[in-house]
Amino acid sequence: MAQNEYTPLLRNRPDSAQYGERIYNRGRWRAEDEASSSSPAPSQPQVNSWNETHESVVVSSDTFSATRSARHQNYESADDKDIVLEEDHDALRADFESLDYEVSDNLLYQKEEKDKSSKRWKLYWRGIRRWFICFLIGVITGITAGIIDLGVEKMSSVKFSSVKELVDRCVVDYCMYSPHLIWLLFNIGLVMVGAVLTAYIEPVAAGSGIPQIKCYLNGVVVPHVVRIKTLVTKVVGVICAVAGGLAVGKEGPMIHSGAVIAAGVSQGRSTSLNFDFNMFHDFRSDTEKRDFVSAGAAAGVSAAFGAPVGGVLFSLEEGASFWNQALVWRIFFSSMVSTMTLNIVQSYIKGHPWELSYAGLINFGTFDSVQYKFYELFIVIAMGAIGGLTGAAFNHINYKLTIFRMKYVQRRWLQVIEVMIVAAYTGCFAYVLIFFSNDCKPLRENRESMLVQFFCNDGEYSSSARLFFDTPEATVKNLFHSPPGTYQVLTLTIFATGYFFLACWTYGLSVPSGLFIPCLLIGAAWGRIVGVLLGMTGHGATFGLSFYSLVGASSQLGGIVRMTISLTVILMEATANVPLGLPVMISLIVAKWVGDQFNEGIYDLHIHLQGVPLLGWEPLPMSANLSAKSVMSHPVTVLRMHESVGRIARILKEESHNGFPVVDEYDPHTPKIVDGCETFGTFRGLVLRSQLLMMLKKKLFQENPDINEIIGSLKMAHFNDCYPRYTPIQRISLTSEERNYHMNLEPFINQSHYVVLESASYTSIFKKFRSLGLRHMVVINFRNEVIGIVTRKDLARYTTAVNDGIVTIEERTIVH
């Protein structure tokens, strides 16, 4: 079929795209944009515009087809949503909102900007406050990291000391079941505390938080993701999870913690605790808050690994969608301050005040003596391929396990029970490994505190017990730097295999958990095995086991999380060895390339399972064949420049759009059809729901005799004062007389809002959305008349599939 036949076929179906959920109201279709949590739409009869049809439109006879699978569904309860997400794991959740990253360039904003430009000191003062906020973010993030590290150290010390004391006594008394029982009770008790906090207080604190922060920086609002309650649950929960022996680390949650700290500090108040410091009013907007959250995420990486540059690159590679040079400087400053603060805190904790040699939460030790030759890089490539294959297997197993949890482990008490079962199983696995491995080594003169005899003879210690009796960070360091002969190949094989499945089972539990340390442990273990086996052939002497362990760790981490640039810099900074950057980079690139042939990174898989409308870096292949008219939502709810208060209030109550085009020459009672498509007046600008709510709350009616003076005294800060929780329309009282009044929207609309012609391609629209951080894009015809609107979900619902070499575009289900 020729390409010019494509557009007419698409026009023949009822409405070309879903502008949120469809509701049939008063005999015509009404589109609904992203759901607003503050004012939900009332319950109305749900009708799907074309869910009983299934069209397949071929654009090119031999290379491309667009499969229109009409799967736009509406559900009355969250349980119904979960059922659909269980059956269709590629579904989108319509209740995810977008950030208003674009500045509303209205007359009020332009007036303030002109005033600022005439007073130079105000510009300097605003910049100084930005730097001060970044300083506070770094300081508080560093202190938080120190608290987490201290909590894990103290709890782990108490647990291991108690178990070691029982082991020393029971070796003589033949009661080795007692330390095992105490070990299990410690683990189960600690993780139960973290699981209860997460399941019953703040479920969004579960996991590492990196997928949620990645979504936020991409422009999606994840509910409660940057609340102070989330931070408290995260900190306490990760201490309990790590000290409780789960296969988790505390580095991933530090990134989420830094982001929450940044979000709170930048606003100068807490809506959860209902207190306001009356500062930083200028930064109460999605634009400013998102930029500071980028700095917080980077500060969290910096505190975790002692890698300020790696933190900046992580925020760029994995998180931030919108970037500028000034933001880079501030993020780097926050990262440096975070590292320095943690350094100072740890120097006091270790009893050496102001001895600044404790860069991050994890210390890889020194790799000064490591050398390698060119031919040995081929071994690195092979290890990278192994990391990619095992990483893809890890992600696939965890993906299926997460689907199982979504289907059968929904109740909170079941989530807590599952965490306790995993904790008990982890303790049993450790005890069985210690019992059967029989990996005993002679005690050295400088005995370390965590060397335990267990089932070994007098004068010996259990090498396998050492894998579990240290904190995970200390175990990684031991695997990197322990001398040859410390661990048997069988011990490392059982540990790497068992820990692989434990980490896979653990990630996704209802408890804060990081994935970096488990990946490093698994990779360091099998990397050390590779080094031992090569050493047996006589070709491993030039490397040393430290190098093999590091390459294995980086390969495994890259194969699971699929990051390259930032991980390379993080590992280089953590090891303080620049020459190691080349093999580490090669292993990460190969691991990512191999893993990408099978599935996505672990974070992207979890984002898709959550139904988040995340926009990738690039548009879909062959998407230029889709036009704006086939992608847009139609019809559109619009407002007139001089609109009645009653109509505005009714629209805000009946619909949950967050943006409304403002038009001229439009009569809502007389539809106008142009070229077979209904139009909605001449476009003048766009007004946000939050602005309309504030206008109604402040009674900005034209009939008010002092309206000009009131508008003249208004500032943007008045509109941002309630950010991010605006007063819902149900709580704004309007008399019957006031409903007959009118409001002039001209001073408040964004008159420079981005529009696109109906003939524009999907690729062009996607690139504008991605690079500019848009939430809405109005579609107009050649007469400048509004005919539709494009939102994030209109773009994210499209996906590609390849069947027998044919690329097809399909639509994902949108669940309401």
C-alpha positions in Angstrom: 0.0 0.0 0.0 1.4 3.4 -0.9 2.4 5.7 1.9 0.0 8.4 0.9 -2.9 6.1 1.7 -1.8 5.9 5.3 -3.3 9.1 6.7 -6.9 8.7 5.4 -7.1 5.2 6.8 -6.1 6.5 10.2 -8.6 9.3 10.1 -11.4 6.9 9.4 -11.4 5.5 13.0 -13.3 7.4 15.7 -10.8 9.6 17.6 -7.1 9.1 16.7 -5.6 9.1 20.1 -6.5 8.9 23.8 -6.2 12.2 25.7 -6.3 10.4 29.0 -9.4 8.3 29.7 -12.5 8.6 27.4 -15.9 9.5 28.8 -19.1 9.9 26.9 -20.8 13.1 28.2 -23.8 14.8 26.7 -23.6 13.1 23.3 -20.0 13.9 22.4 -16.5 12.6 23.2 -14.6 14.4 25.9 -10.9 13.8 26.3 -9.2 13.7 29.7 -5.6 14.6 30.2 -3.3 13.2 32.9 -5.2 12.6 36.1 -4.8 15.2 38.9 -4.5 13.8 42.3 -5.9 16.9 43.9 -9.3 16.9 42.1 -10.3 13.5 40.5 -13.0 13.4 37.9 -16.4 12.3 39.0 -17.6 8.8 38.2 -19.2 8.7 34.8 -20.2 6.0 32.3 -17.0 4.6 30.8 -16.9 4.1 27.0 -13.9 3.2 24.9 -13.7 5.0 21.6 -12.5 2.2 19.4 -11.6 -0.8 21.7 -13.6 -3.2 19.6 -11.7 -2.6 16.4 -8.2 -3.8 15.4 -6.7 -2.2 12.4 -3.4 -3.1 10.7 -2.2 -0.3 8.4 0.7 -1.0 6.2 2.9 2.0 5.4 5.5 0.3 3.3 4.7 -3.0 1.6 8.0 -4.7 2.5 9.5 -3.0 5.5 7.1 -1.4 7.9 3.6 -1.8 9.2 1.7 0.1 11.9 -0.5 -2.2 14.0 -3.2 -0.3 15.9 -4.1 -2.4 18.8 -7.0 -0.7 20.6 -6.4 -1.5 24.2 -7.3 1.7 26.0 -9.1 0.6 29.1 -10.7 2.1 32.2 -11.0 0.6 35.7 -12.8 1.6 38.7 -10.3 0.5 41.4 -6.6 0.0 41.9 -7.2 -3.7 42.2 -8.6 -3.7 38.6 -5.5 -1.9 37.5 -3.2 -4.5 39.1 -5.2 -7.3 37.4 -4.6 -5.7 34.0 -0.9 -5.0 34.7 -0.5 -8.7 35.7 -2.0 -9.8 32.4 -0.5 -7.1 30.2 2.9 -6.2 31.6 3.5 -3.6 28.9 0.5 -1.5 30.0 0.8 2.2 30.9 -0.7 3.7 34.1 -2.7 6.8 33.3 -2.5 8.1 36.9 1.2 9.1 36.4 1.3 12.9 35.9 4.0 14.9 34.2 6.1 17.8 35.5 5.5 21.3 34.3 9.1 21.8 33.4 8.4 24.5 30.8 8.3 28.0 32.3 4.9 29.6 31.9 5.9 32.7 29.8 2.8 34.8 30.6 2.5 38.6 31.1 2.9 38.3 34.9 6.2 36.4 34.4 7.5 38.8 31.8 6.8 41.7 34.1 8.8 40.2 36.9 11.7 39.3 34.6 11.9 42.9 33.4 12.0 44.1 37.0 14.8 41.7 37.8 16.9 42.8 34.8 16.8 46.4 36.0 18.2 45.4 39.4 21.4 43.5 39.0 21.8 42.6 42.6 18.7 40.5 42.5 20.2 38.3 39.8 23.3 37.8 41.9 21.3 37.1 45.0 19.2 34.5 43.2 22.4 32.8 42.0 23.9 32.9 45.4 20.9 31.2 46.9 21.1 28.4 44.3 24.7 27.7 45.3 23.7 27.8 49.0 20.9 25.3 48.4 23.4 23.0 46.6 25.8 23.4 49.5 23.0 22.4 52.0 22.1 19.4 49.8 25.7 18.2 49.8 26.1 18.6 53.6 22.8 16.9 54.6 23.4 14.1 52.1 26.8 13.5 53.5 25.5 13.4 57.1 22.7 11.0 56.1 25.3 8.7 54.5 27.3 8.8 57.7 24.3 7.9 59.8 23.5 5.0 57.5 27.0 3.7 57.6 27.2 4.1 61.4 23.9 2.3 61.9 24.9 -0.7 59.7 28.3 -0.9 61.4 26.9 -0.9 64.9 24.1 -3.3 64.2 26.3 -5.7 62.3 28.9 -5.6 65.0 26.3 -6.5 67.7 25.0 -9.4 65.6 28.3 -10.8 64.6 29.9 -10.4 68.0 27.0 -12.3 69.6 27.2 -15.1 67.0 31.0 -15.3 67.3 30.8 -15.6 71.1 28.3 -18.5 70.8 30.5 -20.2 68.1 33.6 -20.0 70.3 31.6 -21.6 73.2 29.7 -24.2 71.2 32.8 -25.5 69.4 33.6 -27.1 72.8 30.1 -27.7 74.0 28.9 -29.2 70.6 25.9 -26.8 70.3 26.5 -25.3 66.9 22.8 -25.0 66.3 22.6 -22.2 68.8 24.7 -19.6 66.9 22.7 -20.5 63.8 19.4 -19.9 65.6 20.6 -16.6 67.0 21.9 -15.6 63.6 18.5 -16.3 62.0 16.6 -14.4 64.8 18.8 -11.4 64.3 18.3 -11.4 60.6 14.6 -12.0 60.7 14.0 -9.4 63.4 16.0 -6.6 61.7 14.5 -7.1 58.2 11.0 -7.4 59.7 11.4 -3.8 61.1 12.4 -2.5 57.7 9.7 -4.4 55.9 6.9 -3.2 58.2 8.0 0.4 57.8 8.1 0.0 54.0 4.9 -1.9 53.5 2.7 0.0 55.9 4.2 3.5 56.0 5.8 4.3 52.6 5.8 1.6 49.9 7.7 3.8 47.4 10.8 3.5 49.7 11.2 -0.1 48.6 14.1 -1.1 46.3 16.9 1.2 45.4 14.7 4.1 44.3 16.8 4.6 41.2 14.0 3.7 38.8 11.7 6.2 40.5 14.3 9.0 40.5 15.0 8.3 36.9 11.3 8.7 36.1 11.2 11.9 38.1 14.2 13.4 36.2 12.6 12.2 32.9 9.6 14.4 33.7 7.2 12.0 35.4 5.7 12.6 38.9 5.9 9.4 40.9 3.6 9.8 44.0 5.4 10.3 47.3 8.8 9.7 45.8 10.5 12.8 47.3 8.5 13.0 50.6 10.3 13.3 54.0 8.4 10.2 55.1 10.0 8.3 52.2 13.5 9.5 53.4 13.0 8.3 57.0 11.7 4.9 55.8 14.6 4.6 53.4 17.3 5.4 55.9 15.9 3.1 58.7 14.9 0.4 56.2 18.2 0.1 54.5 20.1 0.0 57.8 17.8 -2.9 58.9 18.1 -4.7 55.5 21.9 -4.6 55.3 22.5 -5.4 58.9 19.9 -8.2 58.6 22.1 -10.0 56.1 20.0 -9.6 53.0 21.8 -9.6 49.6 21.5 -5.8 49.3 23.7 -2.7 49.6 23.2 0.8 50.9 24.7 2.6 47.9 21.6 2.6 45.7 19.3 3.9 48.4 21.7 6.7 49.0 20.9 8.1 45.5 17.2 8.1 46.4 17.9 9.7 49.8 20.0 12.5 48.2 17.2 13.2 45.8 14.6 13.5 48.6 16.9 15.7 50.6 17.3 18.0 47.5 13.6 18.2 46.9 12.9 19.2 50.5 15.8 21.7 51.0 15.1 23.5 47.7 11.5 24.2 48.7 12.4 25.6 52.2 9.4 23.8 53.8 7.8 20.4 54.3 4.2 19.9 53.3 4.2 16.5 55.1 5.2 18.0 58.4 3.2 21.2 57.7 6.0 23.7 58.5 7.5 26.4 56.4 10.8 28.2 56.9 9.5 31.0 54.6 12.6 30.8 52.4 13.4 29.9 48.8 10.0 30.9 47.5 11.5 31.6 44.1 12.4 27.9 43.7 8.9 26.5 44.3 8.3 25.2 40.8 8.8 21.9 38.9 11.6 23.5 36.9 13.7 24.5 39.8 12.9 21.5 41.9 13.8 19.0 39.2 17.2 20.6 38.7 17.9 20.4 42.5 16.8 16.8 42.5 19.5 16.1 39.9 22.1 17.6 42.3 20.7 15.5 45.1 21.0 12.2 43.1 24.6 13.1 42.1 25.4 13.9 45.8 24.0 10.5 46.8 26.3 8.7 44.3 29.3 10.8 45.5 28.6 9.9 49.1 28.2 6.2 48.3 31.4 5.8 46.2 33.5 8.8 47.0 33.2 9.7 43.3 32.1 13.3 42.7 32.7 13.2 38.9 31.0 9.8 38.7 28.0 11.3 40.5 27.7 14.1 37.9 28.0 11.6 35.0 25.5 9.2 36.7 22.9 12.0 37.0 23.5 12.8 33.3 23.6 9.3 31.9 20.8 7.6 34.0 18.7 10.5 35.2 18.6 14.1 33.9 16.7 14.6 30.7 17.4 18.3 30.4 20.9 19.6 30.9 22.8 22.9 30.8 26.3 24.0 31.7 25.3 26.0 34.8 23.5 23.0 36.2 26.6 20.9 35.7 28.7 23.2 37.9 26.1 23.2 40.7 25.7 19.4 40.6 29.5 19.0 40.8 29.6 21.4 43.7 27.0 19.4 45.6 28.9 16.2 44.9 32.1 17.6 46.2 30.5 18.9 49.4 28.8 15.6 49.9 32.0 13.7 49.7 33.8 16.1 52.0 31.0 16.1 54.6 31.0 12.3 54.7 34.8 12.3 55.0 34.6 14.5 58.0 31.7 12.5 59.6 33.5 9.2 59.1 36.8 10.6 60.5 35.0 11.3 63.8 33.2 7.9 63.7 36.5 6.1 63.2 38.1 8.0 66.0 40.5 10.1 63.8 39.0 13.6 63.6 39.8 15.5 60.5 41.8 12.7 58.9 40.2 13.0 55.5 40.9 9.5 54.1 37.4 8.0 54.1 36.1 9.0 50.7 32.8 7.1 50.5 30.6 4.4 52.0 32.6 1.8 50.1 36.3 1.5 50.0 37.8 -0.7 47.2 41.3 -0.4 48.6 44.4 0.4 46.6 45.3 -1.1 43.2 48.7 0.5 42.8 50.6 -2.7 41.8 48.1 -3.9 39.2 49.5 -4.1 35.7 48.3 -5.7 32.5 49.4 -6.3 28.9 47.6 -5.8 25.6 46.8 -9.4 24.8 45.2 -9.7 28.2 42.5 -7.3 27.1 41.0 -10.1 25.0 40.3 -11.9 28.3 38.6 -8.8 29.6 36.3 -8.9 26.5 35.4 -12.5 27.3 34.7 -11.6 30.9 32.5 -8.7 29.7 30.5 -11.1 27.5 30.1 -13.4 30.6 28.9 -10.4 32.6 26.4 -9.5 29.8 25.0 -13.0 29.6 24.7 -13.5 33.3 23.3 -10.0 33.7 20.6 -10.7 31.1 19.7 -14.0 32.9 19.5 -12.1 36.2 17.2 -9.4 34.7 15.0 -12.0 33.1 14.6 -14.1 36.3 13.9 -10.9 38.3 11.4 -9.7 35.7 9.4 -12.9 36.0 9.7 -12.9 39.7 8.4 -9.3 39.9 5.4 -10.3 37.7 4.7 -13.1 40.2 4.8 -10.7 43.1 2.5 -8.3 41.3 0.0 -11.2 40.9 0.2 -13.0 44.2 2.0 -10.8 46.8 -0.2 -7.8 46.9 -1.2 -7.7 50.5 1.1 -5.9 52.9 1.4 -8.7 55.4 2.4 -11.1 52.6 5.1 -8.6 51.6 6.5 -8.6 55.1 6.3 -12.4 55.3 8.2 -12.7 52.1 11.0 -10.5 53.3 11.3 -12.6 56.5 11.4 -15.8 54.5 14.2 -14.4 52.2 16.1 -13.3 55.3 15.8 -16.8 56.9 16.8 -18.5 53.7 19.8 -16.2 53.3 21.0 -17.1 56.8 20.5 -20.8 56.1 22.4 -20.6 52.8 25.3 -19.0 54.6 25.3 -21.6 57.4 25.1 -24.5 54.9 28.0 -23.1 52.8 30.1 -22.7 55.9 29.3 -26.3 57.1 29.9 -28.1 53.8 32.7 -26.0 52.2 35.3 -27.0 54.8 37.4 -24.0 53.6 39.7 -23.6 56.7 42.8 -21.4 56.7 45.4 -21.0 59.5 45.1 -17.9 61.7 47.5 -15.2 61.0 49.4 -13.3 63.7 47.4 -10.1 63.0 44.0 -11.5 63.6 41.0 -9.7 62.2 37.9 -9.3 64.3 35.6 -11.1 62.0 37.6 -14.3 61.6 35.5 -17.1 63.1 36.5 -20.8 63.7 33.1 -22.4 63.2 33.7 -26.0 62.1 37.5 -25.7 61.7 40.2 -27.0 63.9 41.9 -25.0 66.6 44.3 -22.4 65.1 42.2 -22.1 62.0 39.4 -19.9 60.8 36.6 -20.5 58.3 37.3 -18.6 55.1 33.7 -19.2 53.8 32.3 -17.7 57.1 34.3 -14.5 56.4 32.2 -14.0 53.3 29.2 -13.4 55.5 30.6 -12.1 58.8 31.8 -8.8 57.4 29.6 -6.0 56.0 29.0 -6.4 52.3 31.4 -3.5 51.5 34.2 -5.2 53.5 33.6 -8.5 51.8 34.0 -6.8 48.4 37.3 -5.4 49.5 38.4 -8.8 50.8 37.6 -10.4 47.4 39.6 -7.7 45.6 42.7 -7.9 47.8 42.9 -11.1 49.7 46.1 -13.0 48.9 46.0 -16.1 46.7 44.8 -19.2 48.5 42.4 -17.4 50.8 39.3 -18.9 49.1 38.9 -22.3 47.4 37.4 -22.4 43.9 34.5 -24.5 45.2 33.7 -22.0 47.9 33.7 -19.1 45.5 31.6 -21.1 43.0 29.0 -21.9 45.5 29.0 -18.4 46.9 28.7 -16.7 43.5 26.0 -19.0 42.3 24.0 -18.9 45.5 24.4 -15.1 45.9 23.3 -14.6 42.3 19.9 -16.2 43.0 19.7 -14.6 46.4 20.3 -11.1 45.0 17.8 -11.8 42.2 15.2 -12.9 44.7 15.9 -10.0 47.1 15.7 -7.1 44.6 12.1 -6.1 44.5 11.2 -7.1 48.0 9.2 -4.6 50.1 12.4 -3.2 51.8 15.0 -0.6 50.8 17.7 -2.4 48.9 20.6 -1.5 46.7 21.8 -3.6 43.8 25.4 -2.3 43.3 27.0 -4.2 46.1 25.4 -7.6 45.3 26.5 -7.2 41.7 30.0 -6.4 42.8 30.1 -9.4 45.2 28.9 -11.8 42.5 31.2 -10.4 39.9 34.2 -10.2 42.2 33.7 -13.9 43.2 33.6 -15.3 39.7 36.2 -12.9 38.5 38.5 -14.3 41.2 37.7 -17.8 40.0 38.8 -16.8 36.5 42.1 -15.4 37.9 42.7 -18.6 39.9 42.1 -20.8 36.9 44.3 -18.7 34.6 47.0 -18.8 37.3 46.9 -22.5 37.1 47.8 -22.3 33.4 50.7 -20.1 34.1 49.3 -17.1 32.2 47.8 -15.1 35.1 50.9 -13.9 36.9 50.9 -10.5 35.2 47.4 -9.7 36.3 46.9 -10.9 39.9 43.6 -11.8 41.4 42.8 -8.1 42.2 42.5 -7.3 38.6 40.4 -10.3 37.7 38.1 -9.6 40.6 37.6 -5.9 39.6 37.0 -6.8 36.0 34.5 -9.5 37.0 32.7 -7.0 39.3 32.5 -4.3 36.7 31.3 -6.8 34.1 28.5 -8.2 36.3 27.4 -4.7 37.4 27.4 -3.5 33.7 25.5 -6.6 32.6 22.7 -5.9 35.1 22.3 -2.1 35.2 23.6 -1.4 31.7 25.5 1.8 32.5 28.9 2.6 30.9 30.4 6.0 31.3 29.3 6.8 34.8 30.2 3.4 36.1 33.7 3.6 34.5 34.4 6.9 36.3 32.9 5.7 39.5 35.1 2.6 39.6 38.1 4.6 38.6 37.6 7.1 41.4 36.8 4.3 43.9 40.0 2.4 43.0 42.1 5.6 42.6 43.8 4.0 39.6 43.4 5.7 36.2 45.1 2.9 34.1 42.4 0.5 35.2 39.9 2.7 33.4 40.6 1.0 30.0 39.8 -2.6 31.0 36.9 -1.5 33.2 35.4 0.5 30.3 35.9 -2.4 27.8 34.2 -4.9 30.2 31.3 -2.5 30.8 30.7 -1.8 27.1 30.9 -5.4 26.1 28.6 -6.4 29.0 26.1 -3.8 28.0 26.2 -4.7 24.3 25.8 -8.4 25.0 23.0 -7.9 27.6 21.1 -5.5 25.3 20.7 -8.3 22.8 18.4 -10.1 25.2 16.6 -7.5 27.4 16.9 -4.1 29.0 18.7 -3.0 32.1 17.1 -3.9 35.5 15.9 -0.4 36.2 14.2 0.0 32.8 12.5 -3.3 33.2 11.0 -2.2 36.6 10.0 1.1 35.1 8.0 -0.6 32.4 6.4 -3.0 34.9 5.2 0.0 36.9 3.5 1.4 33.8 5.4 4.7 33.8 5.2 6.7 30.5 8.9 7.1 30.3 10.3 8.8 27.1 13.5 7.3 25.8 16.4 9.2 24.4 15.4 8.6 20.8 12.1 8.3 18.9 10.9 4.9 17.7 12.3 3.6 14.4 10.2 4.4 11.3 8.0 6.7 13.5 8.4 9.5 11.0 5.5 7.8 9.1 3.1 8.8 11.9 1.7 12.3 11.8 0.6 14.6 14.5 -3.0 14.1 13.4 -2.7 10.3 14.0 -1.0 10.7 17.4 -2.9 13.6 18.9 -5.9 13.5 21.3 -9.1 14.8 19.9 -11.4 16.5 20.7 -10.0 19.0 23.1 -11.5 20.9 26.1 -10.6 24.6 25.5 -11.3 27.9 27.3 -12.1 31.3 25.8 -10.0 34.4 26.5 -12.8 35.9 28.6 -14.4 32.9 30.2 -17.3 32.6 32.7 -16.5 31.5 36.2 -19.2 28.9 36.1 -17.9 27.2 33.0 -14.3 27.2 34.4 -15.5 25.7 37.7 -17.6 23.1 36.0 -14.7 22.0 33.7 -12.3 21.7 36.6 -14.8 19.6 38.5 -15.8 17.3 35.6 -12.4 16.9 34.1 -8.9 16.4 35.4 -6.9 17.9 32.6 -3.8 19.9 33.8 -3.6 22.1 30.8 -6.2 23.9 28.7 -5.7 25.7 25.3 -7.1 29.2 25.4 -8.8 30.3 22.1 -10.7 33.0 20.4 -13.7 32.6 18.1 -15.1 29.4 19.7 -18.6 28.5 20.6 -18.9 25.4 22.8 -22.5 24.9 21.6 -21.8 25.1 17.9 -19.1 22.6 16.7 -17.1 23.8 13.7 -15.9 21.2 11.1 -13.0 22.0 8.8 -11.7 19.4 6.4 -13.7 16.7 8.2 -12.2 17.5 11.6 -13.7 19.5 14.4 -11.8 22.6 15.4 -11.9 24.5 18.6 -11.1 28.1 17.9 -8.0 30.2 17.1 -5.1 29.4 19.5 -3.9 32.1 21.8 -2.0 30.3 24.6 -2.3 27.6 27.3 -3.3 27.9 30.9 -2.5 25.4 33.6 -5.0 23.9 36.0 -3.0 25.1 39.0 -3.2 28.7 37.7 -7.0 28.5 37.3 -7.4 27.1 40.8 -5.4 30.1 42.2 -7.4 32.6 40.1 -10.6 31.2 41.5 -9.3 31.1 45.0 -8.2 34.7 44.8 -11.5 35.8 43.2 -9.8 37.4 40.1 -13.1 38.3 38.5 -13.5 41.1 35.9 -16.6 42.4 37.8 -14.4 43.2 40.8 -13.8 47.1 40.7 -10.3 46.7 42.0 -9.3 43.9 39.6 -6.6 46.0 37.8 -4.9 46.9 41.1 -5.1 43.3 42.3 -3.6 41.9 39.2 -0.9 44.6 39.2 0.2 43.6 42.7 0.3 39.8 41.9 3.6 38.0 41.6 4.5 34.5 40.4 5.3 33.6 44.0 1.6 33.9 44.9 0.8 31.2 42.3 3.7 29.0 43.6 2.9 29.5 47.3 0.8 26.3 47.4 3.1 24.3 45.3 3.1 21.3 44.9 -0.3 20.7 46.6 -2.9 23.1 45.2 -6.3 23.6 46.7 -8.8 21.3 44.9 -11.7 22.8 43.2 -14.1 21.0 45.6 -12.8 23.2 48.4 -13.2 26.5 46.6 -16.5 28.1 47.4 -18.3 30.1 44.8 -21.7 31.7 45.1 -24.3 31.6 42.4 -23.7 35.2 41.7 -19.9 34.7 41.3 -20.5 31.9 38.9 -22.0 34.4 36.5 -18.9 36.5 36.6 -16.1 36.3 34.1 -12.3 36.1 34.2 -9.8 37.5 31.8 -7.2 34.8 31.2 -4.9 36.9 29.1 -2.4 37.9 31.8 -2.0 34.3 32.9 -1.8 32.2 29.8 1.5 31.0 28.3 1.4 32.9 25.0 4.6 31.3 23.8 3.5 27.8 24.3 4.8 25.3 21.8 2.4 24.3 19.0 2.8 21.9 16.0 1.0 21.7 12.7 -1.1 18.6 12.0 1.3 17.5 9.4 4.3 17.2 11.7 5.8 13.8 12.2 5.9 11.7 15.4 9.7 12.0 15.3 9.6 15.8 15.3 7.1 15.9 18.2 9.1 13.4 20.2 12.3 15.3 19.9 10.7 18.6 21.1 9.0 16.8 24.0 12.3 15.2 25.0 14.6 18.1 24.6 12.3 20.8 26.0 10.6 18.9 28.8 7.1 19.6 27.5 3.9 18.4 29.2 1.5 19.5 26.5 1.8 20.3 22.8 -1.2 21.8 21.0 -1.8 20.7 17.5 -3.2 23.3 15.1 -4.2 23.4 11.4 -3.0 25.9 8.8 -5.6 28.4 10.0 -4.1 28.4 13.5 -7.1 26.6 14.9 -6.8 24.0 17.6 -7.6 20.5 16.5 -5.9 18.3 19.1 -3.3 18.1 21.8 -0.3 15.7 22.4 0.8 14.6 25.9 3.5 12.3 27.2 1.2 9.3 27.2 0.2 9.9 23.6 3.9 9.4 22.7 4.9 6.8 25.3 2.0 4.4 24.4 3.7 3.6 21.1 6.2 0.8 21.0 8.0 -1.2 18.3 8.1 -5.0 17.7 10.0 -7.0 15.1 8.4 -10.1 13.7 10.0 -12.0 10.9 12.2 -9.0 10.0 9.1 -6.7 9.8 9.1 -3.6 12.1 5.7 -2.9 13.5 4.4 -0.1 15.7 2.0 -1.2 18.4 0.0 0.6 21.0 0.3 -0.2 24.7 -2.7 -0.5 27.0 -3.5 2.6 29.1 -4.9 1.6 32.4 -7.0 4.2 34.4 
